[in-house]
Amino acid sequence: ARLKKYDSPADWMLDESRVDRPTLDALILAMTESLPAFRRYFRAKAAALGHPNGLPFYDLFAPLGASSATYTLDEARQVLEKALGAFSPELAAFVGRAFDEKWIDAYPRPGKQGGAFCAGAHPLGISYILTNFDGSFSSVSTLAHELGHAFHNECLKGNSILNADYPMPLAETASIFNETL
């Protein structure tokens, strides 16, 4: 940071992320204020998983219970249109468009890597989504996440390509919002 003439590593990060200090301070305050709720949740999760001395890191993301629910891709579409549509009819229509126009390479196949990814094709005004949909709730949630990235790209399509680049904190905001809905 000193070699790049920043006062601190935080100032460097803020500049690289195009975030100002008051925004970072507001985010940290919101996280700090929500810590009691997270602590209650993790204490309850530790108890449910049989850890009397607190939740070990390796069980941080462990599922509680099991779900036997599975979804077809069409059912996933319906779930997403309904859930996202409760927030915004425009968002639900966008999800329908992504499915109708076949922007989603959904299924695993030989040679296809795991994970999920959204690639915006800004000059075309569309986004391509790669995922490995297996019918689980996690796959539906992942699809919601990637469609959040795609909708963010949709919101930027009226801007020049030079103004459509954005930092990672902003990129993950739209996708995590969708996933949460």
C-alpha positions, 0 to 999 in steps of 0.5 A: 500500500505504501509503495502505491501511495495509499495511506493504508491497505484499507484505502487501497482496497476501497479504491480498487473496489470503488467503495467510499469509506462511509459506505464501508463503515455503514456495511460494518455497522450493519454486520456488527448490529446483526452479530447477536442474531448470527450468534444465536443461530450458530449456538442453536445450530451447534446444539442441534449438531451435538457440539456443546462447546460451540460450532466447529468451523467444519460444521459452519455450513453443515445442513440441518436435517435433510430434504428429499425435495427435488425439482425439474428444471421447469419446476425450478423456473416456476419456483424462481419466477414466483419467489422473485416475482413477489419482489418484482414482476420485472425480475420474474419476467427476466427469469422467464426470458432467460429460460425462453431464450435458452441462456442457461446451460443447465445440465452436467455432461461429460467434460463440463466443469463443476460449479456455476458461472454467469458471463454477460455479453454486454454488446448483445444485451444478454448473459449466459449461465453455466451451471450443473443443475441436479434437481436439488434445492441447492441447484435452484438456489445457485440458479437464482444466484446466477440469474441475479448476476444476469439481471444486474447485467440487464440493468447495465445494458443501456450503459456504454461497455466502459461504464458497465464494469463494476467491482466484486462487492457490487457484483455479488450484491445482486446475486446474493439478493436473488439467492436470498429471495 
